[in-house]
Amino acid sequence: MKRIIVDYAKLTTNILDLLVEKYPEGYDSEDIFSFKNNKGESIKAVEVRTVDTIYLVKISLKLEQKMEDYIEDEDSLDDFNDLNIKEDYN
């Protein structure tokens, strides 16, 4: 199984979907773990998995904001889609 460290700036929609699914209310201190990367730097991250990959997503205030923005964008899109569906049936 591959392990990939991902910074918030390089998150794909697939990884964002995994994060939001696993941590719908956000993550807390119990979800965070620390490790040293190959440069000896201490990293704090949360983990999400696919069938063949473990993503270690570096945490930061910007990650939290990106997750919140992503959830809001999905909710807005859902609301927009609901309006379009209702209009199609009229």
C-alpha positions in Angstrom: 0.0 0.0 0.0 1.3 3.4 -1.0 1.6 6.2 1.6 1.4 9.7 0.2 1.9 13.0 2.2 -0.3 15.7 0.8 -0.3 19.4 1.6 -3.6 21.3 1.6 -2.6 23.2 -1.5 -2.3 20.0 -3.5 -5.6 18.4 -2.5 -7.6 16.9 -5.2 -11.4 16.7 -5.1 -11.1 13.0 -4.5 -9.0 13.5 -1.4 -11.3 16.3 -0.3 -14.3 14.0 -0.7 -12.5 11.4 1.5 -11.7 14.0 4.1 -15.3 15.3 4.3 -16.7 11.8 4.4 -14.4 10.7 7.2 -14.5 14.0 9.2 -17.9 15.6 8.4 -17.8 17.7 11.6 -14.0 18.3 11.3 -11.2 16.4 12.9 -10.1 16.7 16.5 -6.9 16.0 18.5 -7.6 12.3 18.6 -7.5 12.1 14.8 -4.2 13.9 14.4 -0.9 12.1 14.5 2.7 13.2 14.3 5.6 11.7 12.4 8.9 12.7 10.9 9.3 13.0 7.1 12.4 11.8 5.2 13.9 15.3 5.9 13.6 14.8 9.7 10.8 17.5 9.9 8.0 16.9 12.3 4.6 16.6 10.5 1.1 16.6 11.9 -1.5 15.0 9.7 -4.9 13.2 9.4 -5.3 10.0 7.5 -7.7 9.0 4.8 -7.5 5.8 2.8 -8.5 4.4 -0.6 -8.2 0.7 -1.6 -4.5 1.1 -2.5 -3.3 4.3 -0.9 -3.0 5.9 2.5 -3.1 9.7 2.2 -1.5 11.6 5.1 -2.9 15.1 4.8 -0.9 17.8 6.5 -3.0 19.8 8.9 -3.1 23.5 9.1 -5.7 26.2 9.6 -5.8 26.5 5.8 -6.8 22.8 5.5 -9.7 23.4 7.9 -10.8 26.4 5.9 -10.5 24.5 2.6 -12.6 21.6 3.9 -15.3 24.1 5.1 -15.3 26.0 1.8 -15.6 22.7 -0.1 -18.6 21.6 2.0 -20.3 25.0 1.5 -19.6 24.8 -2.3 -21.2 21.3 -2.4 -24.2 22.5 -0.4 -24.6 25.5 -2.7 -24.4 23.3 -5.8 -27.0 20.9 -4.2 -29.3 23.8 -3.6 -28.9 25.0 -7.2 -29.5 21.5 -8.5 -32.7 21.3 -6.4 -33.9 24.5 -7.9 -33.2 23.3 -11.4 -35.0 20.0 -10.8 -38.0 21.8 -9.4 -38.1 24.1 -12.4 -38.0 21.2 -14.8 -41.1 19.7 -13.3 -43.2 22.9 -13.5 
